[in-house]
Amino acid sequence: MKCEAIHVSKRSKDILPLDAMAYFALTEEGDFYMSGSTYGRFFQITTWGESHGAAIGVVIDGCPAGLELKESDIQSFLDRRKPGQSKYTTKRQENDQVEILSGVFEGRTTGTPISLMVRNQDQRSRDYGNIAATYRPGHADYTFTQKYGFRDFRGGGRSSGRETIGRTAAGAVAFLLLKELGIRFCTYAKAIGTVTVDESDYHFDEISQNRLYMPNNAAAEKAEAYLDEMMARADSAGGVIECRVTGLPAGIGEPVFEKLDSCLAKAILSIGSVKAFEIGDGVRAALLNGSTNNDAFYAENGKIRKKTNHSGGVLGGMSDGDTLIFRAAVKPTPSIAQPQQTVTEAGANTELIINGRHDPIIVPRAVVVVESMAAVTIADLLLQNMYSRMDNIIKFYEK
């Protein structure tokens, strides 16, 4: 379940044997953490489990007590990412039913660690027999073996997209916490393959009306035709996910290493298959001038606002009170039924055709995963922000 942190002084690390030092990582605070499966400082999550293991889940530490939480709140998030929703998702049949194991009493969080579990039900490990000793192109097979000396070839183990169940469940809890503060999310597929929806043609009410979660039904139809073509070729496609967050107060995030945008970048890029992250104008900002990229301020009814939002809602690493806008570029699904050149673990050249049940595109199911990691990141930084000013501390503790 959750990895235990071993607290030691920086000097006492010298007493550990070399193999232990190689296995643990010492943080600046003097804590050892294993495996890199933990994210966050105040609202902290640790995901656990493998694609073809008995179960998969997450432990959430740092969620405040008193938040109303029931399994159906989490299930609604998991239902958005579960397989078998359409012909554009894997045919693996999983209900992905969540169980709350701890941290909730009589429908409210207790302030203690929340453990959430989803049992795997439809593992077909036999589908992976032909890749047991062969490296799949585009997957983590080779790097996983080089790091650990062996790998769980059944669906990729921890490297499987199924690991995102834990992230999504944690995101549902973070989402409820942020909802109490009036913070809202709108996340969708901006692009599927070559089909992109221009911002001027967004219809947010249509996101839930099509199978690809695009903010334009007409574009979704074109995207489906494109995906049908890719599937006929035994090929796959990628796309772009965009997330908009409203209601964020100004000042969330830190000015140096814990910037809101840098923390979001780490969180989003940690999702498997995400290859690029941009916020606001992103890459396009490199083509602009200061006079066109700067967002002019103005005052209205005693509040400071911006005339434009090239910054994407972040200035100097801190939220500026405007809509937070960022995008994640997702690569095509690497598991395709076309012959691919690769090598075996013994170093022999070979050809591989990947069998089994795989998504021809990851983007639709990844929309909620991107939203979840954004919610976890923002919740963590909001809690961190509570001690940034002395007057906040005095106000909290004054009697």
N, C-alpha and C positions, 0 to 999 in steps of 0.2 A: 504494500500500500504506500503510504507516504514515506519518502526517504527521511531518516532522522538526521538532523544536523549535529555534528560533533563540535562543540565549542572548545577551542584551545587558544592559548596565547600564541602570538607569532613565534615566540622563542621555543615553545613546547613542540612545535612541528618537527624539531630536530630529533625527537625521540622516536618518531615513526620510521619503520623500515622503508627502504626505497620502493618496494612494490606497493606499499600503502600510499606513499606520496604520489606515485604514478596514477593510482586509482581515484584519489580524492583531489578536489581542487580547493585551495585556500582562498577565501574571499577577503576583501579588505577588512571586514568586521571580525575576521578570525573564525568563520564557520566553514566546515567542510560539507560539500554537497556532491552527491553521486549522480552520474548519468545525464545531467542537464535536463531533467524532466520537470523542474520547478521554475515557475515564472511569477514575478511580482515580489513586493516587499511588505506591504501592509495588507492588501487583498491578494493573498498568495495561493496559487494553485499548483498541484502536482498531479499530472496524469499518469496512469499506470495501465498495464495490460497489453496483450498482443492481439493481432487480427484473428488468429485461429486458436487462441487460448480459451479458457473457460469463461472469462468475462473481461470487461474493460471499464475504466471509470476515472474518477478524479477525487482528490481531497482538497477542499477549500478551507484555508485557514485565514482568519482575520475578518470574516463577515460579521458585522455588528449584530448584537442580539436584538430581537424584536421585529425582524423583518418577516412579514407574512410569506410563507413558502410552502407549497404543496407539490406533489409529484406531477400534477397536470401542468403546472407552470413551466416545469422543465421539459415535460413531454412535448409541449407545443413547439419548442425549439428543436428537439431531436427529430420530430416528424418532418421538419423542413429539410433535414439532411439525410434521412434514412434512404436506403436503396429501394429499387423497385417502383419508383413513383411514375416513371414513363419509359418509353423505349430508349430514351437518351441517358438512362442510368443503369448501373449494374443490375442484373436479375437476381442477385443474392437476396434471399427472402429473410429479412430480419425485422422483427417488430420494434427492436430497440427500446424496449420498455425499461424505464429508469426505476431504480429502487433507492430510496433515501435510507442509509444505514445508520447515520448519526448526525448530531448537530441540530436537530429539529424536534421540538416538543409542542404538542397541541397546536400545530400549524404555524409555529413561529421559530425563528432561529434562536439558538441558545447562546451564541457567541463562541461556542467551542467548534472544533473542526467538523465540517460537513463532508461526509463521505457518500459519494453517489456511484452506483454500479449499474451497468447494463450487461446482461448475460448474452454471450454469443450463442446462436442457435443453429445457424445454417452454414457451418464450416464444411468446405469440400476440399480438404487438403490434397486429395488425389489429383486435382487440377494443376497442382504445382510440381508434380513428380518430374516433369521433363526439365525443370530449371533448378533442381536440387544441387547440381554441380556445374551450373552454367550461369554466367552473369547476364542479366537482362539489360539491354541498352536503355538508358534513361532512368534506371532505377538505382537504389542504394546498395545493391547486392555486392558489388566490388568494394566500395568504400567501407561498408559494414564489416566485411570479412577482414579487410586490412586493419581496421581498428580493434576488433574484438577477437579475431582469430577464427571465428565461425559465425554462422548466421542462421536465423529461423527462416527457412525458405518458404514457409507456408503463408503466402500472401504478403511477405515482407516483415512480419513481426511488428516491432515498434515503428518501423518506417512506413507501415501501411497507412493509407488514408483513414482507416478505421480508428486510428488513434485520436482523430478529431472529435470523436464522441465525447471524450472527457472535456475538451476545450469548449464544446458547444453546451454541455450541461453546466459548466462553470459560468459561461457567458449568460445563460438564462438567469442565474442568480444575480450576477452583476447588473444585468438589465433591469431586474426588479428594484435593486437598490437605487440605480440611477433614475428610474421612473419616479420614485418618491421625491426626487429633487427636480422634477420637471425636465429631465434630459431625455430626448427622443432620438431614435435611429431610423434611417431609411436607407436600405442597402439593396442593390440590384445588379443585374448583369448589364453593363454599359455596352459591351461588345461580345459577340460570339463569332469567332473566326474573323471573316472579312466584313461581317455585318455590324456596324456601329450606329448607336443612337446619338444624334446630336442633342446637346443640352437644350436647344431651342424647341426640340420636338419631344421633350419628356412629358409623359402622362403617368404620374405616380399611382393613380388609381388603377392602372392596368397591370401593375407588377404582379399581382396575385391572380390575374386573369389568364396568364399563359404559362406553359410548362417550363419556360426558360428564365422566368423572373426578370424579364426585360421591361423597362418603363414605356413600352410602345408595342401594341399588339401586332401592328403591321410589320414592324421590324422583326418581331418574334417569328412570324410566319416565314419571312425570308431566311431567318437563321435556321429554322427547322428544315427548310429545303436544302440549305447548305450542309447541315448535319446528315441528312439522308444521303446526300452525295458522298460524304466522307465515309459513312457506314457501308455504302455499296462498294467502296474501294478497300474496305477493311482498314480504314485509317481513322484518325482522331483529330480533334480540334481544341484550340485554347480560347482565351477570351480575357476580358477586363471586367473586374468587379469594382463598383464605386460605392462609397459609403458617405452619407451625410448625417451629421450629428448636430442637433439644435438644442438650445437651452443651456449650453455650457457657459458658466460664468467666466469672466476674464481672470487670468492669473493661474490657471491650472497647468502644471509642468514646472520644470526647473530650468534655469538659464544656461547650464553647462552640459553635463553628461546625461542628466535625466530630463532632457527636453521632451515635451509632449510629442513632437513629430519624430524624434529619434526613438522614443519608446514604442510608438506605434509602428515605426518601420521594423524594429526588432520583432515585435509581436506578429505582424503580418507576414514578414519574410520567414518566420519560423514555421508557417503553414506549408506542408508539403506541396510542391508544384508551383508555388508563388515565386516568380523570378524577378519581379521589379515592383517598387513602391514609389509613389509620388503623391505630393500633397499640394493643393491649390493648383496653380498653373504647371507645376511640376517641371518636366523637361522643357516645355514651351517657354518657360521663364528665361531660359538661356538665349532666346531669340529676341527678347524685348529690351527696352531701355528703361532706365530708372524712372523717367517721366511717365512711362506707360505701365510699368510693373508696380509702382508704389500705389497703395490704397489711401486716398485722401480721407481725412477725418472731418466730421462735422457734428455739431451739437443739435439735438432735437429733444424738446421737452425735458431738458436737464440730463439727457443721456448722451454719451459719446458713441457715435456710429461711424461706419465706413461707407463710402460711396461705391466702392467695388470690393471684390474679395479675391484678388490675385493670390493673397497669402494663404488662402484655404483655411482661415480661422486661427492661424498660429503666427505670432510675432516673437522673435527672440527665444523660441522654445516654449512659450507660454500661450495659452488660449487667449484670443483677443475679444471674445464675446460674440463673434460672428459665427456663421455656420462653419463647422469643421468639415472639410471635403478632402477625401483622399481616394486613391485608386490602387488596385492590386492587379498586376498582370499575371495570368495563370497559363502555364505552358500546356501543350496538348498532352493528353493521356499517353504515357509511354507504353502501356500494354496494348499492342495492336496485333492483329492476326495476319500480318504480312511477314514474309521471310526477312530476317534481319541478321546481319553479320555480327558475331560476337566470339567470345572465347570461353573455354571451360576453366574450372579452378586449377586444372593441371597445366593450363597454358596452351591448349590445342585450339586452333581456329575451327569454328563450326558455324552452322546456320541454325537460327531459332525461330520458331513460330509459337507465339504465346497463346495458349488455350485458356479456358476459364471464363468467368463472368466479370467483365470490365466495363466501366463507363466510357462511351465514345467521347465524352466531354465531362470535365470535372466541375466546370463553372457553376451550373445551377445549384448543385448540392453544397458548393463551397461558399455561396453567398452568406448563409447563416453562420458559417465558421468565421469568416472575416468580421462579421458584425459582432460575434461573440468575443473574439480576441480584442476588438476595439473596446467593447464594454468592460472587459477585465482590466485593460490598461488604464482606461479613464477612471474606473472605480479605485484602482490602486493609487493613482496620482491625486485623486480627490481626497482620499484619506491622508495621504502624505502631506497635502497642502494645509491640513488643519493646524499644524504646529509651526507654520511659516511666519506667523506674526504674534508678537507678545500680547497684543490686545485680544486676540482670539483665545489664547490660553487663559488670560485673566477672566474673560467673559465666561469661559466654560467652567472654571473652578470657583468663581466668586459665589459667596453664599448670601 
